[in-house]
């Protein structure tokens, strides 16, 4: 990482990155060049750390903006499972939030909230298979962790949560990160030419 100035960190290749936020809301921004310059493009990942909900906002150098609402994959799995009856304060999510606040390291929480929206985007890009993925997450992560927490087996719940996050990141987020990198590189190449 390069030098820091009022626009963020300037990297060796000329792009900038910046993280801002407070206890409840975080934003990570990547700019293709100094954000004070005209015709810059950027991607902003915004997360509410209490709810796991957020958005990915992409600003093109052409001035066009697209916003994708995101949520954590645990919430998305619960939404899929409960459908019309879903409540963001359902029993499962309440238990998982209590567990997060009392047993999960800050480092793992930060990693989860950075990665979860990308995992959700990757799953949602699977078409019909997205339902299968969310069913799997609900049964093998949400229910498994809630059952373990209810039985006082916090080590199992933590390990299941952590290993599942890493596995889902490998399976779904990697492809999404690659796709976004290709788009960024294509946009940068187009500007150079």
C-alpha positions in Angstrom: 0.0 0.0 0.0 1.3 3.4 -0.8 1.0 6.8 0.8 -2.1 8.1 2.5 -3.6 11.5 1.7 -7.0 13.1 2.3 -8.5 10.9 -0.5 -7.3 7.6 1.0 -4.4 5.3 0.2 -2.7 5.8 -3.1 -1.5 2.4 -4.5 1.5 1.9 -6.8 -0.7 1.4 -9.8 -2.5 4.8 -9.2 -5.8 3.5 -7.8 -7.0 4.6 -4.4 -8.7 2.8 -1.5 -10.4 4.2 1.6 -12.3 2.7 4.5 -14.7 4.8 6.6 -17.4 4.3 9.1 -18.3 4.0 12.7 -19.5 1.2 15.1 -22.6 0.5 13.0 -21.9 1.5 9.4 -18.8 0.8 7.4 -17.8 1.6 3.8 -14.9 0.4 1.8 -14.3 2.3 -1.5 -12.0 1.6 -4.4 -11.3 4.3 -7.0 -9.5 3.7 -10.3 -7.6 7.0 -9.8 -7.6 10.0 -7.5 -11.3 10.6 -6.6 -10.8 14.3 -7.1 -10.1 13.8 -10.8 -12.9 14.0 -13.4 -14.2 10.8 -14.9 -13.0 8.5 -12.1 -14.8 5.3 -11.5 -15.4 3.7 -8.1 -16.9 0.8 -6.2 -18.3 1.4 -2.7 -19.3 -1.5 -0.4 -21.5 -0.2 2.4 -22.4 -2.4 5.4 -24.5 -2.0 8.5 -22.7 -4.2 11.0 -25.8 -4.7 13.2 -28.0 -6.1 10.4 -25.5 -7.2 7.8 -27.5 -5.3 5.2 -25.8 -3.0 2.8 -25.2 -2.1 -0.7 -22.6 -2.1 -3.5 -22.6 1.1 -5.4 -20.7 1.3 -8.7 -19.9 4.7 -10.2 -18.7 4.5 -13.8 -16.4 7.0 -15.4 -19.4 7.9 -17.7 -21.3 9.1 -14.6 -23.7 6.2 -14.5 -24.3 4.6 -11.1 -25.7 1.2 -10.2 -26.7 0.1 -6.8 -27.1 -3.5 -5.6 -28.7 -4.1 -2.3 -27.0 -6.8 -0.3 -27.4 -8.7 2.9 -25.5 -11.3 4.8 -25.9 -14.8 3.5 -27.3 -16.0 6.8 -30.1 -13.4 6.6 -30.6 -14.3 2.9 -30.9 -18.0 3.8 -33.5 -17.2 6.5 -35.5 -15.0 4.1 -35.5 -17.8 1.6 -36.6 -20.3 4.3 -39.3 -18.3 5.9 -40.4 -16.4 2.7 -43.5 -14.4 3.5 -43.2 -15.0 7.3 -39.6 -13.6 7.5 -38.8 -11.1 10.2 -35.3 -9.7 10.5 -35.6 -10.3 14.3 -36.6 -14.0 13.9 -35.4 -16.4 16.5 -32.5 -17.8 14.5 -31.0 -14.4 13.7 -31.5 -13.2 17.2 -29.6 -16.2 18.6 -26.9 -15.8 16.0 -26.5 -12.1 16.7 -26.2 -12.8 20.5 -23.5 -15.4 19.7 -21.7 -13.0 17.4 -21.7 -10.3 20.0 -20.5 -12.6 22.8 -18.2 -15.2 21.2 -17.0 -14.2 17.7 -13.8 -12.3 17.4 -13.8 -8.8 15.9 -11.5 -9.9 13.2 -13.9 -12.7 12.1 -16.9 -10.3 12.3 -15.1 -7.8 10.1 -14.1 -10.5 7.6 -17.7 -11.8 7.5 -19.2 -8.4 6.8 -16.7 -7.7 4.0 -17.2 -11.1 2.4 -20.9 -11.8 3.0 -22.3 -9.4 0.4 -19.9 -10.8 -2.2 -21.0 -14.4 -1.3 -24.7 -13.3 -1.6 -24.0 -11.7 -5.0 -22.2 -14.9 -6.1 -25.0 -17.2 -4.9 -27.6 -14.9 -6.5 -25.8 -15.2 -9.9 -26.3 -19.0 -9.8 -29.8 -18.8 -11.1 -31.9 -21.8 -10.1 -29.1 -23.2 -8.0 -29.3 -20.2 -5.6 -32.3 -21.8 -3.9 -30.3 -25.0 -3.3 -27.4 -22.9 -1.8 -29.7 -21.0 0.5 -31.4 -24.2 1.7 -28.0 -25.7 2.4 -26.9 -22.6 4.3 -30.1 -22.6 6.4 -29.9 -26.2 7.3 -26.1 -26.7 7.7 -25.1 -23.3 9.0 -28.0 -21.4 10.5 -29.9 -24.4 12.1 -26.7 -26.3 13.0 -25.2 -23.2 14.8 -28.5 -22.3 16.5 -28.9 -25.9 17.7 -25.3 -26.0 19.0 -25.7 -22.6 20.7 -28.9 -23.9 22.4 -27.0 -26.9 23.7 -24.1 -24.8 24.9 -21.7 -26.2 22.3 -20.2 -22.8 21.4 -16.9 -24.3 20.0 -18.9 -26.3 17.4 -21.0 -23.2 16.5 -17.9 -21.0 16.1 -16.1 -23.6 14.0 -19.1 -24.4 11.8 -19.7 -20.6 11.3 -16.0 -20.0 10.5 -15.4 -23.0 8.2 -18.7 -22.3 6.4 -17.8 -18.7 5.7 -14.4 -19.8 4.3 -16.0 -22.5 2.2 -18.7 -20.3 0.8 -16.2 -17.6 0.1 -14.1 -20.0 -1.9 -17.1 -21.4 -3.8 -19.0 -18.2 -4.5 -17.1 -15.0 -3.7 -13.9 -15.9 -5.6 -15.9 -16.0 -8.9 -17.6 -12.7 -8.1 -14.2 -11.0 -7.2 -12.7 -12.3 -10.4 -15.7 -10.9 -12.4 -15.4 -7.5 -10.8 -11.6 -7.4 -11.3 -12.1 -8.1 -15.0 -14.6 -5.3 -15.3 -12.3 -2.9 -13.5 -9.4 -3.9 -15.7 -11.5 -3.5 -18.9 -12.6 -0.1 -17.7 -9.0 1.0 -17.0 -7.8 -0.4 -20.4 -10.6 1.5 -22.2 -9.6 4.8 -20.5 -5.9 4.3 -21.4 -6.8 3.6 -25.1 
